[in-house]
């Protein structure tokens, strides 16, 4: 058996390991962080990719870099990944997402809805709304990366397997395999389930929309602060 065959088999095993992790514990760990974000979004299932894409790319990037570092540096990466800076990253990203959602609320003139056939003038909210469009996906990307770097049993297995290869390329392959498996099922669950549930709640409780958004922002702020301080571990 050649080293390439070994890497291919290891990639498949990492993919299956990621799928098993994504089908269970991952959904529970991601729900407190992504749930409030979907509660503030009015785009429903069709627009759920705007939230899931940067978050999933952040997770995939985190797993890939972690696997590559483990392959290059060995098991020392496992100790490095358990440091407090991981909690600071995830907590800080969560707070950033909360603040960007709050900023979007302040900039959106959504307190009154125009009637049908009523001509409305565009209210100029110029470049102030543009930075927020970049901040929210960027915060979601960092949130996903922070989730990926938090230690768990399946991820520890991937790190150890990557360390034994003594190759950054092989470790990168394992990280990508695990990451792909870990993001597929949660993306489907959140896109078809949580996003739909959030849009239905907003539709039926439209008169309480601002209250729901403020509660979601507050929950994210508390969650981010607790995570950064190490009180909450995903």
N, C-alpha and C positions, 0 to 999 in steps of 0.2 A: 504494500500500500504506500503510495507516494505522499509527500507532505500536502500536495494539492488536494488529493482525495480526502485526507484527514481534515483539511480546512473546510471542504465542501460538506462533509458529514457533520462537523462541528457547527457549521452555519445552519444546517437543517435542524440540529438539536436545539440550538439557541433560538431559532424561529419558533419551534414547538414550545419551548420553555416560555418564550414571550407570549405566545397565544394563551397558554394556560394561566399565566399571570394576568394578562389583559382581560380574560373572561371572568375573573373573580375579584381579587383584592384591589386591582388597579381602579376599577369602577368606584369602589367604596372610598379609596384614597383621593380620587380626583373630584368626586361629587361636591364636597364642601367648597372647593376652590372654583370649579366651573359652574356649579348650580346657580349661585347668585349672579354670575355674568349673564347667563341665559335668561334670568328673571328680568334683567334690564334691557333685553334685546327684543325688538318688535319684528324681527326678520323671519322668525319661525324656522321650519325645517329647511326651506330653500336657502336661507341666508346663514345657516349654522356653520357653514364652511369658513365664514369670516372669523369665527372664534376658534374652530377646531383646527384649521390649517396652521396658523402660527403656533398654537399650543402644541400640536403634534410634531411640528418641525422642530420646536425647541426640545421636546423629549427625545426625538430621534437623534438630534445633534448631540445631546448630552450623553446618551448611551454610546454613540459612536466614538466620541472623544474619550469617554471613560474606558471603553474597551481598548482603544488605541494606546492610551497612556498605560494601562495595565500590561499590555503586551510589551511595551518599551521599558517600563520601570519595574515590572514585577508586582508582587503583592503589597509593596509599599503604597500603591495607589489606594488600596482598600482602607488603610489607615488614614490617608489624606482625605478620602471621600467621606469619612465619618467626622470630620472637623466641624466646628461651629459655623464656618463660613457658608456651608451648604444651607443651613437654616436661615442665615442672613440673606442669601440669594433668593430663596423661595419666599421668605417673608417680605423682603423689600419689593420683589416683583408683584406680589399680591397687593401690597399697599399702593404701588404704582398703578395697577389696574383699577383699584377702587377710586383713586384720585382722578384718573382719566375718565372714568364713567361719570363721576361727579362733575367734572369739567364739561363733559358732553351735555349733561342735564342743564347746566347753567347757560350754555350757548344755544340750546335748542328752544325755539319759541313754540313749544308744543302744548302750552296751557290752553289754547283755544283751537278748535278744529273748524276750518271754514266749511260752510254749507255747500252742497252741490250746486253747480251752475253759478256760484258766486265768484266773481273775479277777485283775485288777490294779487297784491303787489309783493314782489320778492323783497324781503327785508334784508338789507345788506349786512351780513355777518361775515365780513371778508376773511382775511387770512387768519383770523383768530381760531376758526374751526379747523383749519388745515393741520396744525401740529397735533391736535388730538387724534386725527386719523392715523398718524404714525405712532403715537404714544401707546394707544391701546393694543395694536398688534405686537409692538415691541415688548410691552409688558407681559402679554400672553406668551410670547416666545421665551422670555426669561423665566416665567412661571413654569412652563413646560420643562425647561432645562433644569430648574431647581427640583422639580418632581423626579426627573430622571436620576439625579445625583444622590437622592436620598436612599440609604442602604435598605435592602430587603433580601430575603433568603435567595430568591431566584437570581437577583442581580449579583449577589456575592458569588454564586456558582459561576456566572459568566466572567466575573473579574478573575477568579482563580483559574478558570480555563484559559482566559486570555494571557494570564501571567505565565502559564506553563508553556505557551507557544514561544515566548521570548521574541515576539515579532509584533511591531506596531501595526503592520498591515493585517496580519491574522487577527489581532485583537480588535482592530477596526471592523473586520468582517463579522466577528462574533457580536460586537456591539450593535452593528446595523441589523443583523438577523434578529437579535433579541428586541431591538427597538421596533422593527416592523411588526413583529408579532404582538408587542405590547400595546401598540397604538391602533391596530385595526379594529378590534372588537369594541374598545371604549369609544372610538370615533362613531361607529354605527349606533351604539347605545345612546350616546349623547345627541347625535344628529336626529335619530328617529324617535327617541323617547323623551329626553330631558328638554330638548329644544321645543318639541311639540307641546309638552306639558307647560313649559314656561309661557309660550305664546297663548295657550288656552287660558291660563291664569290671568294674564294681562288683558285678554279680551273680555273675560267675564267680570273682572274687577277693574275695568278701565277707569272708574271714578277714583280708585285708590292707586292709580298708577304711580304717582309721585311718592306715595307712602311706601309702595313696594320697592321702588328704585332706591329710596333713601335707606330702607331696611337692608337691602342687598349691599349697598355701599358700606353701611355700618358693619355688617357681618364680615365683609372682606377686610375692612380695616382691623377689626378685632382678630380675625384669623391670621392676617399678615403679621400683626404685632406679636401675637402668641407664638407664631412659628419662628419669627426672628429671635425671640427671647428664649426659644427652646422649650416653651411650655406645651407646644402642640407638635406632634410628629406624624406626618402623613403615613 
